[in-house]
Amino acid sequence: MTHSLVFYILAGIAGGIMGGMGLGGGTLLIPLLTVFLDVNGKQAAAINLISFIPMSIFACIVHAKNKLLDLKKALLIALPAAATCAASSLLAQKVSADALSKGFAVFLVCLACLMLISRVLKAWKSLMSKIYKMLPQRFL
């Protein structure tokens, strides 16, 4: 088995883990494909979409069995997402692979910043709550 084949399998496993948890396997799979496996952005997106089909089916079955799937809310998201997906797929064909990769990189950086800010705010609130509880009542 070649090294490249092993890396593709490992990328699939990593994407499957993320997808199974509902965190979006492509968030990890696309950077793995483009950075480590030298796949261009358009091909990485297409590979991600194809791999998403079986991942989402299995994840939906498991989440439905655990009563975590709200079909009405899912449809409220899925229907407009499917409609806009067609338009954005056509648009992606007109945009260069380099521009798509850079756009995805900017998206990931923004997402990381938002997650970091959220964690910092949560830690700050927790710290302030603990300090507040420690203060004598006469200072409040």
Backbone as JSON, one array per atom type, in Angstrom:
{
  "sequence": "MTHSLVFYILAGIAGGIMGGMGLGGGTLLIPLLTVFLDVNGKQAAAINLISFIPMSIFACIVHAKNKLLDLKKALLIALPAAATCAASSLLAQKVSADALSKGFAVFLVCLACLMLISRVLKAWKSLMSKIYKMLPQRFL",
  "N": [[0.86, -1.18, 0.0], [0.6, 2.18, -0.87], [2.08, 5.25, 0.4], [0.5, 7.48, -0.14], [-2.07, 6.4, -0.47], [-2.57, 5.47, 2.1], [-2.62, 7.92, 3.46], [-4.91, 9.08, 2.31], [-6.87, 7.34, 3.29], [-6.57, 7.81, 6.04], [-7.33, 10.5, 6.07], [-9.99, 10.2, 5.36], [-10.91, 8.79, 7.6], [-10.53, 10.72, 9.61], [-12.26, 12.75, 8.66], [-14.64, 11.32, 8.81], [-14.92, 10.91, 11.56], [-15.29, 13.55, 12.46], [-17.59, 14.21, 10.96], [-19.41, 12.31, 11.92], [-19.84, 13.22, 14.46], [-21.26, 15.4, 13.92], [-19.95, 17.71, 13.33], [-19.18, 18.61, 10.91], [-17.55, 17.15, 8.6], [-16.13, 18.02, 6.38], [-14.88, 20.33, 7.17], [-12.53, 19.56, 8.26], [-11.66, 17.63, 6.43], [-11.33, 18.86, 3.86], [-9.14, 20.78, 4.22], [-7.16, 18.85, 4.87], [-6.99, 17.37, 2.49], [-6.22, 19.36, 0.63], [-3.9, 20.57, 1.71], [-2.14, 18.51, 2.63], [-2.36, 16.41, 0.79], [-2.16, 17.45, -1.69], [-4.38, 18.08, -3.36], [-6.45, 19.92, -5.53], [-8.56, 22.75, -4.7], [-11.22, 22.63, -5.79], [-11.48, 19.93, -6.5], [-11.15, 18.81, -3.97], [-13.42, 19.78, -2.67], [-15.39, 18.47, -4.16], [-14.77, 15.77, -3.61], [-15.24, 15.8, -0.88], [-18.01, 16.3, -0.88], [-19.03, 13.96, -2.07], [-18.16, 12.06, -0.22], [-19.62, 12.84, 1.9], [-22.22, 11.94, 1.59], [-22.59, 9.05, 2.31], [-21.61, 9.34, 4.95], [-23.4, 11.15, 6.16], [-25.79, 9.74, 6.0], [-25.37, 7.49, 7.69], [-24.8, 8.84, 10.11], [-27.22, 10.22, 10.52], [-28.98, 8.08, 10.91], [-28.0, 6.97, 13.33], [-28.27, 9.2, 15.07], [-31.03, 9.59, 14.9], [-31.97, 7.21, 16.04], [-31.15, 7.67, 18.64], [-32.86, 9.6, 19.33], [-32.23, 12.26, 18.75], [-32.69, 13.7, 16.54], [-34.51, 16.16, 15.08], [-36.87, 16.22, 12.89], [-38.54, 18.17, 11.67], [-37.21, 20.63, 12.16], [-34.82, 20.02, 10.93], [-35.62, 19.79, 8.25], [-36.38, 22.42, 7.78], [-33.94, 23.57, 7.57], [-32.64, 21.98, 5.65], [-34.1, 22.14, 3.21], [-33.97, 24.92, 2.17], [-31.19, 24.95, 2.07], [-30.55, 22.98, 0.19], [-31.67, 24.12, -2.08], [-30.16, 26.52, -2.4], [-27.71, 25.38, -2.68], [-27.5, 24.34, -5.27], [-27.27, 26.67, -6.83], [-24.91, 27.78, -5.75], [-23.09, 25.78, -6.4], [-22.95, 25.98, -9.15], [-21.87, 28.54, -9.29], [-19.39, 28.07, -8.09], [-18.07, 26.73, -10.09], [-17.3, 28.71, -11.76], [-15.47, 30.16, -10.38], [-12.03, 30.41, -9.53], [-9.96, 27.64, -8.45], [-8.0, 28.38, -6.66], [-9.02, 30.76, -5.56], [-11.29, 29.74, -4.27], [-10.05, 28.09, -2.37], [-8.67, 30.01, -0.85], [-10.83, 31.5, 0.1], [-12.1, 29.57, 1.67], [-10.12, 29.19, 3.56], [-10.11, 31.69, 4.83], [-12.68, 31.59, 5.91], [-12.32, 29.45, 7.76], [-10.44, 30.59, 9.51], [-11.93, 32.74, 10.53], [-13.97, 31.29, 11.78], [-12.47, 29.91, 13.72], [-11.61, 32.09, 15.25], [-14.07, 33.07, 16.23], [-14.85, 30.85, 17.77], [-12.82, 30.84, 19.67], [-13.18, 33.34, 20.92], [-15.72, 32.9, 21.99], [-15.14, 30.87, 23.86], [-13.38, 32.22, 25.57], [-15.05, 34.23, 26.59], [-16.91, 32.62, 27.91], [-15.27, 31.45, 29.87], [-14.54, 33.77, 31.23], [-17.03, 34.64, 32.26], [-17.56, 32.52, 33.98], [-15.42, 32.77, 35.78], [-15.97, 35.33, 36.87], [-18.4, 34.77, 38.08], [-17.61, 33.0, 40.09], [-15.94, 34.68, 41.61], [-17.82, 36.58, 42.43], [-19.45, 35.01, 44.07], [-17.68, 34.58, 46.16], [-17.35, 36.99, 47.4], [-18.08, 38.93, 50.28], [-21.41, 39.55, 51.43], [-21.88, 42.19, 52.21], [-20.43, 43.8, 50.51], [-21.82, 43.83, 48.24]],
  "CA": [[0.0, 0.0, 0.0], [1.44, 3.38, -0.96], [1.87, 6.26, 1.45], [-0.61, 8.34, -0.54], [-3.31, 5.69, -0.19], [-2.72, 5.48, 3.56], [-3.02, 9.27, 3.86], [-6.31, 9.26, 1.91], [-7.67, 6.58, 4.24], [-6.53, 8.55, 7.31], [-8.15, 11.7, 5.89], [-11.38, 9.73, 5.42], [-11.23, 8.47, 9.0], [-10.65, 12.0, 10.33], [-13.5, 13.38, 8.21], [-15.74, 10.51, 9.33], [-15.06, 11.19, 12.99], [-15.9, 14.88, 12.59], [-18.94, 14.15, 10.41], [-20.24, 11.52, 12.82], [-20.19, 14.04, 15.62], [-22.05, 16.54, 13.46], [-19.11, 18.91, 13.3], [-18.83, 18.93, 9.53], [-16.32, 16.45, 8.21], [-15.4, 18.8, 5.39], [-14.08, 21.36, 7.84], [-11.21, 18.95, 8.43], [-11.28, 16.86, 5.24], [-10.86, 19.72, 2.77], [-7.75, 21.19, 4.46], [-6.26, 17.69, 4.78], [-6.8, 17.04, 1.08], [-5.51, 20.41, -0.1], [-2.58, 20.87, 2.28], [-1.26, 17.35, 2.77], [-2.45, 15.47, -0.32], [-1.99, 18.22, -2.93], [-5.59, 18.06, -4.17], [-6.88, 21.31, -5.66], [-9.75, 23.08, -3.91], [-12.46, 22.15, -6.4], [-11.52, 18.48, -6.35], [-11.34, 18.53, -2.54], [-14.83, 20.02, -2.38], [-16.17, 17.39, -4.78], [-14.51, 14.56, -2.82], [-15.95, 16.0, 0.38], [-19.45, 16.14, -1.11], [-19.32, 12.54, -2.31], [-17.96, 11.31, 1.03], [-20.64, 13.32, 2.83], [-23.47, 11.19, 1.42], [-22.69, 7.92, 3.26], [-21.4, 9.79, 6.33], [-24.62, 11.76, 6.69], [-26.81, 8.7, 6.16], [-25.09, 6.74, 8.91], [-24.93, 9.73, 11.26], [-28.65, 10.48, 10.73], [-29.58, 6.87, 11.49], [-27.58, 6.89, 14.74], [-28.87, 10.3, 15.82], [-32.47, 9.34, 14.96], [-32.18, 6.15, 17.04], [-30.93, 8.27, 19.95], [-33.89, 10.64, 19.45], [-31.59, 13.58, 18.68], [-33.0, 14.29, 15.24], [-35.8, 16.84, 14.97], [-37.06, 16.21, 11.45], [-39.11, 19.44, 11.21], [-36.14, 21.63, 12.15], [-33.84, 19.6, 9.91], [-36.16, 20.14, 6.94], [-36.34, 23.88, 7.66], [-32.58, 23.9, 7.16], [-32.24, 21.21, 4.48], [-34.74, 22.57, 1.97], [-33.3, 26.09, 1.58], [-29.79, 24.62, 1.81], [-30.51, 22.25, -1.08], [-31.96, 25.07, -3.16], [-29.02, 27.41, -2.62], [-26.56, 24.56, -3.04], [-27.44, 24.26, -6.72], [-26.74, 27.94, -7.33], [-23.5, 27.96, -5.37], [-22.29, 24.81, -7.15], [-22.72, 26.59, -10.46], [-20.96, 29.65, -9.07], [-18.06, 27.54, -7.79], [-17.43, 26.34, -11.35], [-16.81, 29.93, -12.4], [-14.43, 30.73, -9.52], [-10.81, 29.6, -9.58], [-9.71, 26.76, -7.3], [-7.2, 29.15, -5.72], [-9.93, 31.67, -4.85], [-12.1, 28.92, -3.37], [-9.19, 27.68, -1.26], [-8.43, 31.18, 0.0], [-12.09, 31.81, 0.76], [-12.31, 28.57, 2.71], [-9.14, 29.48, 4.61], [-10.62, 32.86, 5.57], [-13.81, 31.08, 6.68], [-11.81, 28.67, 8.89], [-9.82, 31.52, 10.47], [-13.03, 33.45, 11.21], [-14.62, 30.32, 12.65], [-11.58, 29.69, 14.86], [-11.66, 33.3, 16.09], [-15.36, 33.08, 16.93], [-14.83, 29.8, 18.8], [-11.91, 31.29, 20.72], [-13.86, 34.42, 21.65], [-16.79, 32.27, 22.76], [-14.53, 30.17, 25.01], [-12.83, 33.22, 26.49], [-16.2, 34.85, 27.26], [-17.47, 31.63, 28.83], [-14.34, 31.35, 31.01], [-14.63, 35.04, 31.96], [-18.28, 34.61, 33.02], [-17.38, 31.54, 35.05], [-14.52, 33.37, 36.76], [-16.69, 36.41, 37.54], [-19.4, 34.14, 38.93], [-16.91, 32.48, 41.27], [-15.52, 35.83, 42.41], [-19.03, 37.16, 43.0], [-19.87, 34.14, 45.18], [-16.71, 34.65, 47.24], [-17.43, 38.3, 48.04], [-19.06, 39.04, 51.37], [-22.65, 40.2, 51.0], [-21.9, 43.63, 52.5], [-19.82, 44.51, 49.39], [-22.7, 43.74, 47.06]],
  "C": [[0.9, 1.24, 0.0], [1.11, 4.34, 0.16], [0.66, 7.13, 1.13], [-1.95, 7.69, -0.21], [-3.6, 5.68, 1.31], [-3.2, 6.85, 4.03], [-4.47, 9.58, 3.47], [-7.24, 8.55, 2.89], [-7.73, 7.3, 5.59], [-7.37, 9.82, 7.23], [-9.63, 11.33, 5.96], [-11.81, 9.4, 6.84], [-11.43, 9.75, 9.79], [-11.94, 12.71, 9.95], [-14.72, 12.64, 8.75], [-15.99, 10.76, 10.81], [-15.76, 12.53, 13.18], [-17.35, 14.86, 12.1], [-19.89, 13.39, 11.31], [-20.67, 12.29, 14.05], [-21.01, 15.25, 15.23], [-21.27, 17.83, 13.36], [-18.7, 19.3, 11.9], [-17.5, 18.33, 9.14], [-15.48, 17.24, 7.23], [-14.53, 19.89, 5.98], [-12.66, 20.85, 8.06], [-10.74, 18.28, 7.14], [-10.71, 17.74, 4.13], [-9.44, 20.25, 3.03], [-6.76, 20.01, 4.38], [-5.96, 17.35, 3.33], [-5.95, 18.09, 0.36], [-4.1, 20.63, 0.41], [-1.65, 19.67, 2.22], [-1.28, 16.4, 1.57], [-2.42, 16.15, -1.69], [-3.17, 18.08, -3.9], [-6.05, 19.5, -4.3], [-8.24, 21.51, -4.97], [-11.05, 22.55, -4.48], [-12.59, 20.64, -6.28], [-11.77, 18.09, -4.9], [-12.8, 18.72, -2.16], [-15.7, 18.91, -2.95], [-16.0, 16.08, -4.02], [-15.27, 14.64, -1.51], [-17.45, 15.76, 0.2], [-19.83, 14.68, -1.31], [-19.18, 11.75, -1.02], [-19.02, 11.68, 2.06], [-21.91, 12.48, 2.76], [-23.54, 9.99, 2.37], [-22.49, 8.34, 4.71], [-22.69, 10.33, 6.92], [-25.73, 10.72, 6.88], [-26.59, 7.95, 7.46], [-25.27, 7.6, 10.16], [-26.4, 10.01, 11.56], [-29.34, 9.27, 11.36], [-29.26, 6.78, 12.98], [-28.26, 7.97, 15.57], [-30.39, 10.13, 15.93], [-32.78, 8.26, 16.0], [-32.02, 6.69, 18.45], [-31.88, 9.44, 20.21], [-33.29, 12.05, 19.51], [-31.94, 14.33, 17.4], [-34.41, 14.86, 15.24], [-36.05, 17.07, 13.48], [-37.62, 17.54, 10.93], [-38.03, 20.53, 11.13], [-35.11, 21.3, 11.08], [-34.33, 19.97, 8.51], [-36.17, 21.65, 6.71], [-34.95, 24.35, 7.23], [-32.25, 23.24, 5.82], [-32.85, 21.74, 3.18], [-34.12, 23.84, 1.39], [-31.82, 25.81, 1.28], [-29.65, 23.9, 0.48], [-30.75, 23.2, -2.26], [-30.77, 25.98, -3.45], [-27.75, 26.65, -3.01], [-26.4, 24.48, -4.56], [-26.82, 25.53, -7.31], [-25.26, 28.11, -6.98], [-22.59, 26.96, -6.05], [-21.96, 25.36, -8.53], [-21.74, 27.76, -10.35], [-19.53, 29.16, -8.83], [-17.32, 27.11, -9.06], [-16.8, 27.54, -12.06], [-15.66, 30.58, -11.63], [-13.2, 29.82, -9.57], [-10.65, 28.76, -8.31], [-8.92, 27.51, -6.23], [-8.08, 30.1, -4.9], [-10.81, 30.91, -3.87], [-11.29, 28.5, -2.15], [-8.94, 28.84, -0.3], [-9.69, 31.58, 0.76], [-12.38, 30.85, 1.89], [-11.35, 28.8, 3.87], [-9.6, 30.66, 5.47], [-11.79, 32.43, 6.45], [-13.32, 30.33, 7.92], [-11.17, 29.57, 9.94], [-10.9, 32.27, 11.24], [-13.74, 32.53, 12.19], [-13.78, 30.06, 13.9], [-11.61, 30.88, 15.81], [-12.96, 33.36, 16.88], [-15.4, 32.03, 18.04], [-13.95, 30.22, 19.97], [-12.57, 32.38, 21.57], [-14.97, 33.85, 22.53], [-16.24, 31.57, 24.0], [-14.0, 31.16, 26.05], [-13.97, 33.88, 27.26], [-16.82, 33.89, 28.28], [-16.58, 31.5, 30.07], [-14.42, 32.61, 31.87], [-15.89, 35.06, 32.83], [-18.17, 33.66, 34.2], [-16.5, 32.11, 36.16], [-15.23, 34.46, 37.55], [-17.75, 35.85, 38.48], [-18.77, 33.61, 40.21], [-16.46, 33.61, 42.19], [-16.71, 36.44, 43.13], [-19.51, 36.34, 44.2], [-18.95, 34.23, 46.37], [-16.81, 35.97, 48.0], [-18.43, 38.27, 49.2], [-20.27, 39.85, 50.89], [-22.65, 41.71, 51.24], [-21.25, 44.45, 51.37], [-20.74, 44.56, 48.17], [-23.84, 44.68, 47.12]]
}
